[in-house]
Amino acid sequence: MRAITPCITGLFFLLLSTLCSPHPACATEEYARQTGQACSACHLDPAGGGELTARGTAFSATLHSTATAPSSPGMFAKIVRLVVGYIHFFTAIFWFGTILYVHLVLKPSYAASGLPRGEVRVGIISMAVMGITGVILTHYRVSSLDTLIHTRFGILLIIKVSLYLIMVSSAAFVVTVIGPKLRAKMNKPALPPASGDLTPEQLAACDGKEGRPAYFAFEGKIYDATLSKFWKQGVHMGRHNAGTNLTEAMTQAPHGADKIALMKEIGVLITEGPRKKELHERVFYFMAYMNLIIVFCIVLILSLWRWG
């Protein structure tokens, strides 16, 4: 974790210096490679696009009249680039949307008792698709090392790829190292069905899996959902896990507290003050919020490409 923090900090300052530096925005790739001028050099609109200036008109004519001018991509290449770009952006929306949903609605504690297989599967598939499509799009977009290193687009692309690799590395570490430790914590002997008052740690062991009872807490009381058909394998509606405090989650539920009152109340939740999290739990939360910050940084880079 200490090794990752300086890396994130360095990337942040690199991104900040890129945003604040007076690099001119790139117009067409050909013009950028030849002059490095801003959009306003060829377009009346400083943001680029639309009607050309006299200088832009003259340069446009050279692209069609010069024999050495780069040839435009063929129809097949355009179709491939369009399809790959569509898959790339769709996967990014799906992946980033899942991350935002987990953080803003479910909260990271949703996965702190063990990584849900569905989220893990989505993450792995999304990262693989993003990597493959990203390589293909880079091949079409970046024609030389000079473009990659000496243009703002190239610098932002390097930062974006670096952030992606950090997300992949952290995900691999969480799945292979942190995940098994989180699951191991839950593999405890089942408590008696009528165990009475429970601490949050004891409640977490009653997750409804592998024959364990399915308990949850709501407004300081503990309820037994073991026999409910809506809590199979300790999961309710695919979102809420047994063994947790669902007081806050009830604000997002389509029903009221009257449904909970129909379940058997077995005791109260004993509050012992904040429990110091173990190292692997702290690493899990750190990486979860780190990935959330990376998502915002990548969206910022995409915005700069389009409107910066």
KOLLO-93437 format. One line per 8 residues: number of its first residue (from 1); their letters; for each residue z, y, x of N, C-alpha, C. Coordinates in pm, whole numbers, plus 50000, padded with zeros to 5 digits. Layout:
<sites>
NUM	A	Z/Y/X/Z/Y/X/Z/Y/X; ...
</sites>
This chain:
<sites>
1	MRAITPCI	50000/49881/50082/50000/50000/50000/50000/50125/50086; 50074/50122/50200/50074/50237/50289/49938/50259/50353; 49864/50147/50373/49731/50161/50435/49632/50221/50337; 49652/50197/50208/49558/50246/50108/49578/50395/50084; 49704/50442/50086/49732/50581/50054/49660/50678/50145; 49661/50663/50281/49585/50756/50365/49436/50751/50336; 49386/50633/50299/49243/50621/50268/49208/50703/50145; 49291/50692/50041/49269/50770/49920/49277/50919/49951
9	TGLFFLLL	49378/50957/50031/49395/51097/50066/49275/51150/50142; 49225/51071/50237/49109/51113/50315/48985/51131/50228; 48964/51037/50135/48849/51048/50046/48861/51169/49954; 48985/51200/49914/49007/51316/49828/48968/51444/49899; 49012/51458/50026/48980/51578/50100/48831/51585/50136; 48770/51468/50158/48626/51467/50183/48551/51513/50060; 48593/51466/49943/48531/51509/49819/48554/51657/49796; 48676/51704/49823/48708/51845/49805/48624/51933/49896
17	STLCSPHP	48609/51890/50023/48530/51970/50116/48383/51973/50075; 48336/51862/50017/48197/51857/49970/48174/51954/49854; 48271/51959/49763/48258/52047/49647/48263/52193/49688; 48344/52225/49787/48364/52364/49825/48263/52412/49929; 48194/52321/49994/48100/52362/50098/47975/52420/50036; 47908/52512/50105/47791/52579/50047/47663/52500/50064; 47670/52367/50045/47546/52289/50053/47456/52324/49936; 47329/52350/49960/47239/52378/49848/47212/52253/49769
25	ACATEEYA	47193/52271/49640/47162/52157/49555/47021/52110/49583; 46997/51980/49568/46866/51924/49598/46774/51940/49477; 46649/51979/49505/46549/51982/49398/46481/51846/49400; 46348/51842/49413/46283/51711/49427/46320/51653/49563; 46306/51523/49575/46341/51459/49702/46251/51511/49814; 46122/51531/49783/46030/51578/49886/46069/51716/49937; 46100/51805/49843/46135/51941/49884/46269/51943/49958; 46361/51862/49914/46493/51859/49980/46479/51813/50124
33	RQTGQACS	46395/51711/50145/46378/51661/50281/46309/51764/50371; 46220/51841/50313/46144/51934/50396/46218/52066/50420; 46288/52117/50320/46348/52251/50334/46497/52256/50309; 46548/52169/50223/46689/52176/50189/46725/52295/50101; 46628/52356/50036/46651/52474/49953/46714/52436/49820; 46772/52539/49754/46835/52519/49624/46730/52513/49514; 46774/52478/49391/46682/52467/49277/46615/52601/49247; 46690/52712/49267/46637/52844/49233/46519/52884/49321
41	ACHLDPAG	46496/52812/49430/46383/52844/49516/46251/52811/49447; 46255/52711/49355/46132/52669/49289/46135/52691/49138; 46256/52705/49080/46269/52715/48935/46329/52848/48896; 46284/52901/48783/46343/53025/48732/46487/53001/48688; 46513/52882/48637/46650/52845/48600/46723/52800/48725; 46832/52867/48765/46904/52828/48887/46954/52684/48884; 46971/52627/48764/47019/52489/48753/46908/52388/48776; 46781/52436/48784/46669/52345/48806/46601/52304/48678
49	GGELTARG	46477/52263/48690/46400/52221/48574/46334/52338/48503; 46235/52308/48422/46171/52414/48345/46063/52487/48423; 46043/52615/48391/45935/52694/48447/45954/52717/48596; 45842/52713/48671/45847/52727/48816/45823/52871/48858; 45879/52904/48975/45848/53032/49038/45712/53018/49109; 45664/53128/49166/45538/53122/49240/45549/53025/49357; 45663/53029/49422/45684/52939/49535/45686/52794/49489; 45750/52770/49374/45757/52634/49322/45621/52584/49279
57	TAFSATLH	45540/52674/49220/45406/52636/49178/45319/52598/49297; 45333/52677/49405/45255/52648/49525/45296/52515/49586; 45425/52489/49590/45472/52363/49647/45429/52245/49561; 45433/52262/49428/45391/52155/49338/45245/52119/49360; 45163/52222/49388/45022/52197/49412/45000/52114/49537; 45085/52136/49639/45069/52060/49764/45099/51913/49743; 45187/51882/49648/45221/51741/49623/45100/51665/49571; 45012/51734/49499/44895/51668/49441/44773/51675/49532
65	STATAPSS	44773/51775/49623/44653/51793/49705/44664/51737/49845; 44787/51718/49894/44805/51671/50031/44793/51520/50036; 44711/51475/50125/44688/51329/50133/44811/51255/50179; 44897/51322/50256/45015/51255/50310/45134/51265/50218; 45115/51328/50102/45228/51342/50009/45273/51205/49961; 45404/51186/49942/45454/51057/49898/45398/51021/49761; 45358/50898/49746/45303/50853/49619/45415/50830/49519; 45388/50861/49394/45488/50841/49291/45500/50692/49261
73	PGMFAKIV	45618/50649/49214/45636/50506/49186/45547/50460/49072; 45505/50336/49080/45419/50281/48977/45494/50256/48848; 45418/50217/48745/45478/50195/48613/45581/50083/48617; 45552/49975/48690/45647/49864/48698/45778/49908/48761; 45767/49987/48870/45888/50034/48938/45970/50125/48847; 45901/50207/48769/45973/50296/48677/46047/50217/48570; 45982/50111/48519/46046/50029/48417/46168/49957/48474; 46152/49902/48595/46264/49833/48660/46380/49929/48681
81	RLVVGYIH	46349/50049/48732/46454/50147/48758/46524/50189/48629; 46446/50203/48520/46504/50241/48392/46598/50132/48340; 46552/50007/48345/46633/49896/48294/46761/49880/48377; 46745/49882/48509/46861/49867/48596/46959/49983/48577; 46905/50105/48566/46991/50221/48544/47066/50212/48412; 46998/50164/48308/47064/50147/48178/47179/50046/48188; 47154/49932/48253/47259/49831/48270/47374/49888/48352; 47342/49964/48456/47444/50022/48543/47536/50115/48464
89	FFTAIFWF	47477/50205/48387/47558/50301/48312/47632/50235/48196; 47569/50139/48129/47636/50070/48020/47759/49994/48071; 47742/49927/48185/47855/49853/48244/47965/49948/48287; 47928/50063/48343/48028/50161/48385/48108/50212/48265; 48038/50241/48154/48107/50287/48033/48202/50179/47981; 48155/50055/47980/48237/49944/47930/48359/49922/48019; 48337/49922/48151/48446/49898/48247/48546/50012/48246; 48497/50136/48259/48587/50250/48261/48658/50266/48126
97	GTILYVHL	48587/50235/48018/48651/50242/47886/48767/50144/47875; 48750/50025/47932/48858/49927/47930/48978/49976/48009; 48953/50037/48125/49062/50090/48207/49137/50201/48133; 49063/50292/48071/49125/50401/47997/49202/50348/47877; 49148/50248/47809/49216/50191/47692/49348/50128/47732; 49347/50052/47842/49470/49988/47887/49576/50091/47925; 49533/50202/47990/49630/50302/48035/49679/50392/47922; 49589/50435/47835/49625/50534/47734/49680/50472/47606
105	VLKPSYAA	49639/50350/47573/49683/50288/47449/49783/50175/47473; 49744/50078/47555/49831/49962/47577/49939/49988/47681; 49913/50078/47776/50001/50108/47888/49996/49994/47991; 50010/50026/48122/50003/49923/48226/50106/49812/48210; 50220/49843/48146/50323/49740/48127/50271/49624/48042; 50160/49648/47971/50097/49543/47891/50059/49424/47978; 50021/49450/48104/49978/49343/48194/50080/49314/48302; 50194/49383/48300/50292/49366/48407/50361/49230/48404
113	SGLPRGEV	50356/49162/48289/50417/49030/48281/50317/48919/48309; 50199/48954/48352/50095/48856/48381/49960/48911/48340; 49862/48903/48429/49731/48962/48402/49661/48886/48290; 49623/48955/48181/49549/48887/48073/49413/48839/48123; 49377/48718/48086/49251/48660/48135/49131/48739/48089; 49136/48793/47967/49024/48869/47917/48994/48991/48002; 49097/49069/48036/49079/49188/48118/49032/49153/48259; 49084/49044/48313/49043/49001/48446/48895/48963/48446
121	RVGIISMA	48853/48892/48342/48713/48850/48332/48621/48971/48318; 48660/49066/48235/48580/49188/48218/48567/49263/48350; 48680/49276/48422/48677/49348/48549/48587/49283/48652; 48597/49152/48667/48517/49082/48768/48368/49091/48737; 48332/49066/48611/48191/49073/48573/48138/49215/48590; 48216/49314/48549/48173/49454/48558/48152/49495/48703; 48244/49458/48791/48231/49495/48932/48109/49430/48994; 48081/49305/48957/47963/49237/49013/47834/49304/48965
129	VMGITGVI	47827/49334/48836/47706/49399/48782/47689/49538/48841; 47798/49614/48852/47791/49749/48909/47743/49744/49053; 47790/49647/49129/47749/49636/49269/47601/49603/49283; 47553/49506/49207/47413/49464/49218/47319/49576/49172; 47347/49631/49055/47260/49738/49004/47268/49863/49091; 47386/49890/49148/47401/50006/49235/47315/49995/49360; 47308/49875/49417/47225/49853/49536/47077/49876/49503; 47034/49825/49386/46893/49841/49346/46860/49989/49324
137	LTHYRVSS	46948/50062/49255/46922/50203/49228/46923/50286/49357; 47011/50250/49450/47015/50321/49578/46886/50299/49655; 46832/50178/49646/46705/50148/49714/46592/50238/49662; 46591/50263/49531/46488/50348/49473/46514/50496/49499; 46641/50535/49504/46675/50677/49509/46683/50731/49652; 46736/50652/49746/46756/50699/49884/46647/50638/49971; 46561/50724/50021/46446/50675/50098/46470/50674/50248; 46575/50739/50296/46599/50743/50440/46748/50767/50466
145	LDTLIHTR	46789/50736/50587/46928/50759/50627/46959/50907/50630; 46859/50987/50664/46879/51132/50669/46914/51187/50531; 46848/51135/50427/46879/51177/50290/47022/51140/50252; 47065/51024/50299/47199/50977/50266/47308/51059/50333; 47283/51105/50454/47387/51171/50533/47385/51323/50521; 47265/51382/50506/47254/51527/50516/47226/51598/50384; 47234/51528/50272/47220/51595/50143/47349/51575/50063; 47374/51669/49972/47497/51657/49893/47493/51532/49806
153	FGILLIIK	47375/51498/49754/47363/51375/49677/47407/51254/49760; 47357/51247/49884/47391/51135/49970/47539/51129/50003; 47599/51245/50030/47742/51248/50063/47825/51203/49944; 47790/51253/49825/47862/51211/49705/47841/51064/49676; 47722/51013/49708/47696/50870/49690/47786/50788/49782; 47802/50832/49906/47889/50761/50000/48032/50759/49947; 48078/50873/49895/48214/50879/49840/48227/50786/49720; 48125/50788/49631/48128/50702/49513/48132/50555/49551
161	VSLYLIMV	48052/50514/49647/48052/50374/49692/48186/50338/49755; 48244/50431/49831/48374/50405/49893/48482/50385/49788; 48480/50468/49684/48578/50453/49575/48557/50320/49503; 48432/50281/49484/48402/50152/49421/48456/50037/49505; 48438/50044/49636/48487/49937/49724/48639/49930/49723; 48705/50045/49711/48852/50045/49701/48895/49975/49572; 48824/50004/49462/48857/49938/49336/48836/49788/49345; 48727/49745/49409/48700/49602/49424/48808/49536/49510
169	SSAAFVVT	48844/49601/49620/48945/49545/49711/49081/49534/49642; 49119/49641/49570/49248/49638/49502/49249/49533/49391; 49135/49519/49320/49128/49418/49214/49141/49277/49272; 49074/49253/49384/49084/49121/49448/49228/49092/49492; 49295/49195/49544/49434/49176/49588/49526/49150/49469; 49504/49223/49359/49589/49204/49242/49568/49066/49182; 49442/49023/49172/49413/48893/49109/49465/48778/49193; 49448/48786/49326/49483/48672/49412/49628/48673/49460
177	VIGPKLRA	49690/48791/49468/49826/48799/49523/49928/48843/49418; 49903/48958/49355/50000/49014/49261/50006/48932/49132; 49888/48894/49079/49884/48819/48955/49968/48692/48956; 49953/48605/49057/50035/48483/49060/50184/48512/49064; 50226/48620/49132/50368/48655/49137/50419/48703/49001; 50333/48778/48929/50372/48821/48795/50385/48702/48701; 50292/48607/48714/50300/48488/48628/50419/48401/48665; 50448/48391/48795/50559/48307/48839/50691/48356/48782
185	KMNKPALP	50701/48488/48766/50824/48545/48712/50848/48500/48569; 50738/48470/48498/50751/48429/48358/50778/48280/48342; 50758/48202/48449/50777/48057/48440/50924/48021/48456; 51001/48056/48357/51144/48028/48358/51176/47934/48243; 51289/47862/48251/51327/47774/48141/51339/47853/48011; 51295/47791/47902/51304/47858/47773/51448/47880/47733; 51477/47995/47672/51611/48023/47622/51630/47954/47487; 51752/47928/47448/51777/47867/47317/51721/47957/47206
193	PASGDLTP	51671/47899/47097/51613/47980/46989/51709/48083/46932; 51838/48055/46932/51936/48149/46878/52020/48205/46991; 51956/48264/47089/52028/48310/47208/52102/48440/47188; 52082/48507/47073/52157/48628/47046/52103/48748/47120; 52196/48833/47168/52157/48955/47237/52094/48921/47372; 51990/48998/47407/51915/48971/47530/51894/49100/47608; 51889/49084/47739/51848/49195/47825/51694/49199/47827; 51635/49309/47872/51488/49313/47880/51430/49200/47965
201	EQLAACDG	51499/49162/48072/51449/49054/48157/51457/48920/48085; 51564/48897/48009/51573/48773/47932/51471/48771/47819; 51450/48886/47759/51350/48896/47653/51211/48863/47706; 51181/48906/47828/51049/48883/47886/51019/48734/47901; 51123/48651/47915/51103/48507/47929/51065/48442/47796; 51087/48511/47686/51056/48455/47553/50919/48505/47510; 50816/48458/47578/50682/48510/47557/50596/48424/47466; 50652/48316/47409/50579/48233/47314/50480/48137/47377
209	KEGRPAYF	50481/48124/47508/50385/48037/47576/50454/47912/47628; 50379/47803/47635/50427/47676/47690/50558/47632/47625; 50567/47646/47494/50682/47600/47419/50799/47697/47414; 50788/47811/47481/50897/47909/47477/50893/47986/47345; 51008/48033/47297/51009/48110/47172/50939/48244/47189; 50889/48297/47078/50820/48426/47080/50910/48532/47019; 50977/48609/47105/51063/48717/47061/51001/48851/47099; 51033/48954/47023/50997/49090/47062/51105/49186/47013
217	AFEGKIYD	51112/49299/47076/51212/49399/47040/51146/49514/46965; 51221/49568/46869/51175/49686/46794/51296/49769/46753; 51298/49893/46800/51406/49987/46772/51543/49927/46803; 51551/49862/46918/51678/49811/46967/51718/49675/46914; 51639/49618/46823/51671/49487/46767/51567/49386/46813; 51607/49259/46817/51518/49152/46862/51482/49064/46743; 51351/49035/46730/51302/48956/46618/51233/48830/46670; 51240/48725/46589/51180/48595/46623/51048/48579/46548
225	ATLSKFWK	50937/48573/46626/50804/48556/46566/50745/48420/46599; 50829/48326/46641/50781/48197/46688/50699/48123/46583; 50744/48126/46459/50679/48049/46353/50571/48128/46279; 50549/48251/46317/50450/48332/46247/50309/48293/46287; 50221/48280/46189/50082/48245/46218/50006/48361/46283; 50066/48480/46280/50004/48597/46343/50045/48615/46489; 50128/48521/46538/50177/48531/46676/50150/48402/46753; 50032/48349/46740/49997/48225/46810/49997/48247/46960
233	QGVHMGRH	50060/48157/47033/50072/48167/47180/50136/48298/47224; 50218/48355/47135/50292/48475/47172/50210/48602/47177; 50093/48603/47113/50007/48722/47114/49974/48759/46971; 49989/48888/46938/49963/48937/46803/49837/49023/46802; 49738/48980/46725/49612/49054/46710/49540/49076/46843; 49565/48987/46940/49499/48997/47069/49544/49114/47154; 49648/49187/47112/49688/49309/47183/49835/49308/47225; 49922/49264/47137/50066/49278/47161/50125/49143/47203
241	NAGTNLTE	50200/49144/47312/50257/49022/47367/50404/49010/47330; 50444/48887/47301/50585/48860/47281/50659/48877/47413; 50789/48899/47405/50868/48920/47525/50874/49065/47568; 50822/49156/47485/50818/49298/47520/50880/49381/47409; 50902/49508/47443/50956/49604/47346/50837/49672/47278; 50821/49651/47148/50704/49701/47076/50734/49827/46995; 50843/49894/47025/50878/50015/46950/50769/50120/46959; 50721/50146/47080/50617/50247/47098/50483/50198/47043
249	AMTQAPHG	50456/50069/47057/50328/50014/47011/50314/50022/46859; 50424/50029/46787/50419/50035/46642/50352/50162/46592; 50352/50266/46674/50287/50390/46633/50136/50373/46619; 50079/50267/46684/49936/50240/46678/49903/50129/46577; 50006/50071/46514/49984/49957/46425/49933/50004/46288; 49850/49923/46222/49799/49959/46089/49901/49937/45978; 50014/49874/46010/50118/49848/45909/50247/49917/45951; 50341/49920/45860/50468/49985/45886/50575/49888/45933
257	ADKIALMK	50696/49942/45951/50808/49861/45999/50855/49760/45896; 50810/49774/45771/50852/49680/45667/50805/49538/45697; 50692/49524/45766/50643/49391/45803/50735/49326/45906; 50788/49406/45996/50879/49352/46097/51011/49311/46034; 51053/49386/45934/51180/49355/45868/51179/49219/45800; 51059/49165/45772/51050/49034/45708/51079/48920/45804; 51076/48948/45935/51102/48844/46035/51252/48828/46060; 51285/48716/46118/51425/48685/46144/51479/48769/46260
265	EIGVLITE	51587/48841/46235/51653/48920/46339/51756/48832/46409; 51747/48822/46543/51837/48730/46614/51938/48801/46703; 51925/48930/46723/52020/48999/46810/51972/49140/46840; 52033/49198/46942/51997/49333/46983/51954/49332/47129; 51879/49435/47164/51831/49449/47301/51938/49520/47384; 51983/49454/47488/52089/49510/47572/52027/49598/47678; 52064/49724/47678/52013/49818/47778/52111/49825/47894; 52060/49797/48013/52144/49796/48132/52109/49910/48227
273	GPRKKELH	52035/50007/48176/51987/50111/48266/51856/50066/48329; 51786/50156/48392/51657/50119/48453/51672/50015/48562; 51593/49907/48551/51597/49801/48651/51501/49834/48765; 51548/49816/48885/51463/49842/49000/51354/49735/49008; 51232/49779/49006/51120/49686/49007/51105/49622/49145; 51060/49497/49144/51034/49428/49269/50908/49486/49335; 50891/49452/49463/50781/49511/49540/50647/49483/49477; 50622/49359/49436/50491/49327/49380/50467/49400/49248
281	ERVFYFMA	50575/49429/49173/50559/49507/49050/50524/49652/49082; 50586/49709/49184/50556/49847/49223/50413/49858/49275; 50368/49758/49349/50230/49758/49398/50133/49750/49280; 50167/49669/49182/50081/49656/49063/50065/49790/48992; 50175/49860/48967/50168/49988/48898/50095/50092/48983; 50118/50090/49115/50049/50184/49203/49898/50166/49195; 49852/50040/49203/49709/50014/49200/49650/50042/49062; 49728/50018/48957/49679/50046/48822/49650/50195/48805
289	YMNLIIVF	49744/50280/48847/49724/50425/48832/49625/50477/48937; 49617/50411/49052/49518/50450/49151/49377/50430/49095; 49353/50318/49029/49222/50293/48970/49190/50393/48859; 49292/50436/48786/49270/50537/48683/49223/50668/48746; 49285/50707/48857/49245/50830/48927/49104/50815/48982; 49071/50697/49034/48937/50674/49088/48832/50687/48978; 48863/50640/48858/48769/50654/48746/48737/50801/48722; 48839/50886/48720/48817/51029/48698/48734/51089/48812
297	CIVLILSL	48758/51043/48936/48681/51094/49050/48534/51055/49040; 48506/50931/49000/48367/50886/48988/48296/50961/48876; 48364/50984/48765/48304/51062/48656/48274/51204/48704; 48363/51260/48786/48338/51393/48842/48213/51394/48929; 48195/51291/49009/48076/51281/49094/47950/51274/49009; 47953/51194/48902/47837/51185/48814/47806/51320/48750; 47911/51395/48716/47891/51528/48657/47829/51623/48758; 47870/51613/48883/47815/51700/48987/47667/51668/49013
305	WRWG	47631/51542/49006/47491/51504/49022/47405/51567/48913; 47459/51570/48793/47377/51619/48680/47387/51770/48661; 47507/51825/48676/47525/51966/48641/47580/52051/48756; 47620/51989/48868/47681/52065/48976/47581/52145/49058
</sites>
